[in-house]
Amino acid sequence: MSLIVIAPKEHILNLSEVRDFSLIEEIFQIAQKLIQKYELDKTNFRIITNGGEYQDSKHLHFHLISGNALKIS
């Protein structure tokens, strides 16, 4: 499994605090470039962000994860 963290330079606490949604567009454009660069589209990948008690780091960031599918129960 591999993990890439994508974070904006501007401090934003979490997704619910985003006011300029062009930031989200830019993050997903970056994610798309990384998916293509590392050929993650030929395997499994997902992009996640956490909030509330799930969020350990109090700065908006996204996890680009590839590898075996996660089992959610």
Secondary structure, 3 states (H helix, E strand, C coil): CEEEEECCCCCCCCHHHCCCCHHHHHHHHHHHHHHHHCCHHHCCEEEECCCHHHCCCCCCCEEEEECCCCCCC
